[in-house]
């Protein structure tokens, strides 16, 4: 069985444009800890939020 990690707070200081490095650090740490996957949630209300989350996942994937 593999366990996944899903960060659900994205209110770090600096706004969304500054999330890149912390998200990459989280992705790398979760990979090193043996998590099988990482995901981000979406509330289904706004397409731009979904696109932003997909960009974050893509960025984390490139760096791990």
C-alpha positions in Angstrom: 0.0 0.0 0.0 1.3 3.5 -0.9 0.2 6.6 1.0 -0.2 10.0 -0.7 0.3 13.5 0.6 -2.2 16.3 -0.1 -1.2 19.8 1.1 -4.4 21.7 1.6 -3.2 25.2 2.8 -1.9 27.5 0.2 -1.9 30.8 2.1 1.8 31.2 2.6 3.1 34.7 2.7 3.9 36.2 -0.7 0.9 34.9 -2.6 0.7 32.2 -5.3 3.6 33.5 -7.3 5.9 32.6 -4.3 4.6 29.0 -3.8 7.1 27.4 -6.2 10.0 26.8 -3.9 8.0 25.6 -0.8 6.0 23.2 -3.0 9.1 21.8 -4.5 10.6 21.4 -1.1 7.4 19.6 0.1 7.5 17.3 -3.0 11.1 16.4 -2.5 10.6 15.7 1.2 7.6 13.6 0.6 9.4 11.6 -2.0 12.4 11.0 0.3 9.9 10.0 3.1 8.4 7.3 0.8 5.1 8.8 -0.1 3.6 7.3 -3.2 2.1 10.4 -4.6 1.3 14.1 -4.0 -1.8 15.9 -4.9 -3.6 19.2 -4.6 -7.3 19.6 -4.2 -9.7 21.7 -6.2 -13.1 23.0 -5.3 -14.5 22.8 -8.8 -15.8 26.3 -8.8 -13.1 28.2 -10.7 -11.3 26.9 -13.8 -8.3 29.2 -13.2 -7.8 27.6 -9.7 -7.7 24.1 -11.3 -5.2 25.3 -13.9 -3.1 26.9 -11.2 -3.1 23.6 -9.2 -2.2 21.6 -12.3 0.8 24.0 -12.9 1.9 23.4 -9.3 1.7 19.7 -9.8 3.6 19.9 -13.1 6.3 22.0 -11.4 6.7 19.6 -8.5 6.9 16.7 -11.0 9.6 18.3 -13.0 11.7 18.9 -9.8 11.4 15.4 -8.3 
